Amino acid sequence: MSSLTDRYVTATLRTVPAPRRAEIASELRASIADMIDGRTGAGQDADTAEREVLTELGNPDQLAARYADRRLQLIGPRYYLVWWRLLRTLLTFIPAIVGVATGVVKATVDGEPGAAIGAGVVGAMQTAVQIAFWLTLVFAVLERTNTPLNLPEWSVDQLPEAPNERQVPLGDTCASIVFLLFAIAFFPWQHFQPWISGDGSRLPMIDPALWSFWLPVLLAVLVADICLEVAKYRSGRWTWPLVAVRTVLDLAFAVPLTWLLLTDRLLNPELVQRFEWLREGGTQDLARATVLLTAVIVVLSFIDSAVKARRHAA
């Protein structure tokens, strides 16, 4: 359990320039220690003195702004930090949700899968601009009309625990999960949406016969990959058991994919017949290139995770 002083210093350093963090940390710790010594010298309990000193110093975000000479006056200092915290929270998920929903509607309802990505990006950007504008306008009005929000006063009990050093950032985990979700969505999408149509019939890229066994197996592996990403984030770092599971899942996806490619069972036979270069040996060239790329990815994934696990174990 971190001390209140450790938590306060960590919370203060989050938003100060990185080159000044060591200097500010030393200065702030020394100031806190001197103030606590002054109170304990007068007979006050050390824990009580620490709480009172940190309360007197105030919100660490405001103290960080003073250290960085950063003025909290975009909409006025009264509600600046509340506005900024709410804006960051809303922008982390609402534009993404709107963008994905817009893309899905464009691809399915409107029947324009080629325009889905562009529509999703535009929808996300427009949503982000609207959120920033209206939220800033609301807080500017609240600030200038002196409207009370009845927010609780800051106290040391609101200090977060000092974070442990993590090998697995949240951003990397989210990016991996989003990629896996797109990979999972690709299998039903290519089946139900026409990729190439000549006489009006749908031509899935992957052989529909594989839905009887192999495609559900590959989808199950991808779902297990998502579970592994969550477990890895909760652990905070690579461990040897996680490396083992990562390797097993990589092989569980790569081996069936390789076998299906090399035996000409992955691509839809009707699709192969539609293209002359595929009929005349192109499938084998494509299979060899894909197998080589898959092997490289599996090996690099194992090396990367093993190096990180070994570094932590050391």
C-alpha positions as CSV (number, residue, x, y, z in Angstrom):
1,M,0.0,0.0,0.0
2,S,1.5,3.4,-1.0
3,S,1.6,6.2,1.5
4,L,-0.6,9.2,1.0
5,T,2.6,11.3,0.1
6,D,3.6,8.8,-2.6
7,R,0.1,8.8,-4.1
8,Y,0.0,12.6,-3.9
9,V,3.4,13.0,-5.6
10,T,2.4,10.5,-8.3
11,A,-0.9,12.2,-9.0
12,T,0.9,15.6,-9.3
13,L,3.6,14.3,-11.7
14,R,1.1,12.8,-14.2
15,T,0.6,16.1,-16.1
16,V,3.9,17.9,-15.6
17,P,6.6,17.9,-18.4
18,A,8.6,14.7,-18.2
19,P,12.1,16.4,-18.1
20,R,11.0,18.2,-14.9
21,R,9.4,15.3,-13.1
22,A,12.5,14.2,-11.1
23,E,13.2,17.8,-10.0
24,I,9.6,18.5,-9.0
25,A,9.3,15.2,-7.2
26,S,12.3,15.9,-5.0
27,E,11.2,19.4,-4.3
28,L,7.6,18.4,-3.5
29,R,8.7,15.5,-1.3
30,A,11.1,17.8,0.6
31,S,8.4,20.4,1.1
32,I,5.8,17.9,2.3
33,A,8.4,16.3,4.7
34,D,9.3,19.8,6.1
35,M,5.6,20.7,6.7
36,I,4.9,17.3,8.3
37,D,8.0,17.7,10.6
38,G,6.8,21.1,11.6
39,R,3.5,19.7,12.7
40,T,4.8,16.6,14.4
41,G,7.4,18.8,16.3
42,A,4.4,20.6,17.8
43,G,3.1,17.3,19.1
44,Q,0.7,16.3,16.3
45,D,0.3,12.7,15.2
46,A,2.3,11.9,12.0
47,D,-0.6,10.4,10.0
48,T,-2.9,13.3,10.9
49,A,-0.1,15.8,10.1
50,E,0.4,14.1,6.7
51,R,-3.3,14.3,5.8
52,E,-3.6,18.0,6.9
53,V,-0.5,18.9,4.9
54,L,-1.7,17.3,1.7
55,T,-5.2,18.8,2.2
56,E,-3.6,22.2,2.6
57,L,-1.6,21.7,-0.7
58,G,-4.9,21.0,-2.5
59,N,-5.8,19.2,-5.7
60,P,-2.7,17.7,-7.2
61,D,-3.9,18.6,-10.7
62,Q,-4.0,22.2,-9.8
63,L,-0.6,22.0,-8.1
64,A,0.8,20.4,-11.3
65,A,-0.6,23.3,-13.4
66,R,1.2,25.7,-11.1
67,Y,4.5,23.8,-11.5
68,A,4.1,23.6,-15.3
69,D,3.0,27.3,-15.4
70,R,-0.1,26.1,-17.2
71,R,-3.2,28.3,-16.9
72,L,-6.5,26.6,-16.4
73,Q,-8.5,29.3,-18.1
74,L,-10.0,27.9,-21.3
75,I,-13.5,28.3,-19.8
76,G,-12.4,29.7,-16.4
77,P,-10.5,28.0,-13.6
78,R,-13.6,27.2,-11.5
79,Y,-14.8,24.2,-13.6
80,Y,-11.8,23.7,-15.9
81,L,-10.7,20.4,-14.4
82,V,-14.3,19.0,-14.3
83,W,-14.8,20.0,-18.0
84,W,-11.4,18.5,-19.1
85,R,-12.0,15.2,-17.2
86,L,-15.6,14.8,-18.7
87,L,-14.4,15.7,-22.2
88,R,-11.6,13.1,-22.2
89,T,-14.0,10.5,-20.9
90,L,-16.7,11.1,-23.5
91,L,-14.1,11.3,-26.4
92,T,-12.6,7.9,-25.4
93,F,-15.7,5.9,-26.4
94,I,-18.6,7.8,-27.9
95,P,-17.0,8.7,-31.3
96,A,-15.7,5.1,-31.7
97,I,-19.2,3.7,-31.0
98,V,-20.8,6.1,-33.5
99,G,-18.1,5.4,-36.1
100,V,-18.5,1.6,-35.9
101,A,-22.3,1.8,-35.9
102,T,-22.2,4.1,-39.0
103,G,-19.8,1.8,-40.8
104,V,-21.9,-1.3,-40.0
105,V,-25.1,0.5,-41.2
106,K,-23.4,1.7,-44.4
107,A,-22.1,-1.9,-45.1
108,T,-25.3,-3.8,-44.3
109,V,-28.4,-1.6,-44.6
110,D,-27.1,0.6,-47.4
111,G,-25.3,-2.3,-49.1
112,E,-22.0,-0.2,-49.6
113,P,-19.3,-2.2,-47.8
114,G,-16.6,-0.3,-49.8
115,A,-17.7,3.0,-48.3
116,A,-18.1,1.7,-44.7
117,I,-14.7,2.7,-43.4
118,G,-14.8,6.2,-44.8
119,A,-18.4,6.7,-43.5
120,G,-17.3,5.4,-40.1
121,V,-14.3,7.7,-39.8
122,V,-16.3,10.8,-40.9
123,G,-19.1,9.9,-38.4
124,A,-16.5,9.5,-35.6
125,M,-14.8,12.8,-36.4
126,Q,-18.1,14.7,-36.6
127,T,-19.3,13.2,-33.3
128,A,-16.0,14.3,-31.6
129,V,-16.3,17.8,-32.8
130,Q,-20.0,18.1,-31.7
131,I,-19.1,16.7,-28.2
132,A,-16.2,19.1,-27.8
133,F,-18.3,22.1,-29.0
134,W,-21.4,21.6,-27.0
135,L,-19.7,20.4,-23.8
136,T,-17.4,23.5,-23.8
137,L,-20.3,25.8,-24.5
138,V,-22.3,24.3,-21.6
139,F,-19.4,24.7,-19.1
140,A,-18.6,28.2,-20.4
141,V,-22.2,29.3,-19.6
142,L,-22.1,27.6,-16.2
143,E,-18.8,29.4,-15.4
144,R,-20.0,32.8,-16.4
145,T,-23.4,32.6,-14.8
146,N,-21.8,31.3,-11.5
147,T,-24.1,28.3,-11.5
148,P,-23.2,26.0,-8.6
149,L,-22.6,22.3,-9.5
150,N,-22.5,21.3,-5.8
151,L,-19.4,19.2,-6.5
152,P,-17.7,17.6,-3.5
153,E,-14.5,19.4,-2.3
154,W,-11.2,17.6,-3.1
155,S,-9.7,15.5,-0.3
156,V,-6.8,13.2,0.1
157,D,-9.1,10.2,0.0
158,Q,-9.6,10.8,-3.7
159,L,-5.9,10.2,-4.4
160,P,-5.4,7.1,-6.7
161,E,-3.1,4.3,-5.7
162,A,0.4,4.8,-7.2
163,P,0.3,2.6,-10.3
164,N,2.5,-0.4,-10.7
165,E,4.9,-0.4,-13.6
166,R,3.1,-2.2,-16.4
167,Q,4.4,-3.9,-19.5
168,V,0.9,-4.0,-21.0
169,P,-0.6,-0.6,-21.6
170,L,-4.4,-0.2,-21.9
171,G,-4.0,1.3,-25.4
172,D,-2.2,-1.7,-26.7
173,T,-4.8,-4.1,-25.2
174,C,-7.7,-2.1,-26.7
175,A,-6.0,-2.0,-30.1
176,S,-5.4,-5.8,-30.1
177,I,-9.0,-6.5,-29.1
178,V,-10.4,-4.2,-31.8
179,F,-8.2,-5.9,-34.4
180,L,-9.4,-9.3,-33.2
181,L,-13.0,-8.2,-33.4
182,F,-12.6,-7.0,-36.9
183,A,-11.0,-10.4,-37.7
184,I,-14.0,-12.2,-36.2
185,A,-16.4,-10.0,-38.1
186,F,-14.7,-10.7,-41.4
187,F,-15.7,-14.3,-41.5
188,P,-19.5,-13.8,-41.5
189,W,-19.1,-10.6,-43.5
190,Q,-17.4,-12.2,-46.4
191,H,-20.0,-15.0,-46.4
192,F,-23.2,-12.9,-46.2
193,Q,-22.0,-9.9,-48.2
194,P,-21.3,-10.3,-51.9
195,W,-17.6,-10.0,-52.6
196,I,-17.8,-10.6,-56.3
197,S,-21.1,-11.1,-58.2
198,G,-21.5,-11.9,-61.8
199,D,-25.0,-13.2,-62.3
200,G,-26.4,-11.9,-59.1
201,S,-25.2,-14.8,-57.0
202,R,-23.0,-14.2,-53.9
203,L,-19.5,-15.5,-54.0
204,P,-17.9,-15.7,-50.6
205,M,-14.1,-15.6,-50.5
206,I,-13.8,-18.6,-48.2
207,D,-15.3,-22.0,-49.1
208,P,-18.8,-22.1,-47.4
209,A,-18.3,-25.8,-46.7
210,L,-15.7,-24.9,-44.0
211,W,-18.5,-23.6,-41.8
212,S,-19.3,-27.1,-40.9
213,F,-16.1,-27.3,-38.8
214,W,-13.0,-25.3,-39.6
215,L,-14.3,-21.8,-39.6
216,P,-16.0,-22.2,-36.1
217,V,-12.7,-23.6,-34.9
218,L,-10.8,-20.5,-36.1
219,L,-13.4,-18.2,-34.7
220,A,-13.1,-19.9,-31.3
221,V,-9.4,-19.4,-31.4
222,L,-9.9,-15.7,-32.1
223,V,-12.3,-15.4,-29.1
224,A,-9.8,-17.2,-26.9
225,D,-7.2,-14.6,-28.1
226,I,-9.5,-11.8,-26.8
227,C,-9.7,-13.6,-23.4
228,L,-5.9,-13.8,-23.4
229,E,-5.6,-10.1,-24.1
230,V,-7.8,-9.4,-21.1
231,A,-5.9,-11.8,-18.9
232,K,-2.6,-10.2,-20.0
233,Y,-3.8,-6.7,-19.2
234,R,-5.1,-7.8,-15.7
235,S,-1.7,-9.4,-15.1
236,G,0.0,-6.2,-16.2
237,R,3.0,-8.0,-17.7
238,W,4.0,-11.1,-19.7
239,T,4.5,-14.3,-17.7
240,W,5.7,-17.7,-18.9
241,P,2.2,-19.2,-18.6
242,L,0.8,-16.4,-20.8
243,V,3.6,-17.0,-23.3
244,A,2.7,-20.7,-23.4
245,V,-1.0,-19.9,-24.0
246,R,-0.1,-17.3,-26.6
247,T,2.1,-19.8,-28.5
248,V,-0.6,-22.5,-28.3
249,L,-3.3,-20.1,-29.7
250,D,-1.0,-18.9,-32.5
251,L,-0.3,-22.5,-33.5
252,A,-4.0,-23.4,-33.2
253,F,-4.8,-20.7,-35.8
254,A,-1.8,-21.0,-38.0
255,V,-1.6,-24.8,-38.4
256,P,-5.2,-25.2,-39.7
257,L,-4.9,-22.1,-41.9
258,T,-1.7,-23.5,-43.4
259,W,-3.2,-26.9,-44.0
260,L,-6.3,-25.5,-45.7
261,L,-4.2,-23.2,-47.9
262,L,-1.7,-25.9,-49.0
263,T,-4.5,-28.4,-49.8
264,D,-6.5,-25.8,-51.8
265,R,-9.5,-26.0,-49.3
266,L,-9.6,-22.4,-48.0
267,L,-10.8,-20.4,-51.0
268,N,-14.2,-20.8,-52.5
269,P,-13.9,-23.1,-55.6
270,E,-16.4,-20.9,-57.5
271,L,-14.3,-17.9,-56.8
272,V,-11.2,-19.7,-58.0
273,Q,-13.0,-20.5,-61.3
274,R,-13.9,-16.9,-61.8
275,F,-10.2,-15.8,-62.0
276,E,-7.8,-17.2,-64.6
277,W,-4.7,-16.6,-62.6
278,L,-6.1,-18.6,-59.7
279,R,-7.1,-21.4,-62.0
280,E,-3.6,-21.6,-63.5
281,G,-1.6,-22.1,-60.3
282,G,-2.1,-18.8,-58.6
283,T,-3.7,-20.5,-55.6
284,Q,-0.4,-22.2,-54.8
285,D,1.6,-19.0,-55.1
286,L,-0.8,-17.3,-52.8
287,A,-0.8,-20.2,-50.4
288,R,3.0,-20.3,-50.1
289,A,3.2,-16.5,-49.6
290,T,0.5,-16.6,-46.9
291,V,2.1,-19.6,-45.2
292,L,5.5,-17.9,-45.1
293,L,4.0,-14.7,-43.7
294,T,2.0,-16.6,-41.1
295,A,5.1,-18.5,-40.0
296,V,7.1,-15.2,-39.6
297,I,4.3,-13.7,-37.5
298,V,4.1,-16.7,-35.2
299,V,7.8,-16.8,-34.7
300,L,8.1,-13.0,-34.0
301,S,5.1,-13.2,-31.7
302,F,6.8,-15.9,-29.6
303,I,10.1,-14.1,-29.5
304,D,8.5,-10.8,-28.5
305,S,6.4,-12.4,-25.7
306,A,9.3,-14.6,-24.5
307,V,11.7,-11.7,-24.3
308,K,9.2,-9.6,-22.3
309,A,8.5,-12.5,-19.9
310,R,12.3,-13.2,-19.4
311,R,12.9,-9.5,-18.7
312,H,10.2,-9.5,-16.0
313,A,11.5,-12.7,-14.5
314,A,15.0,-11.3,-14.3
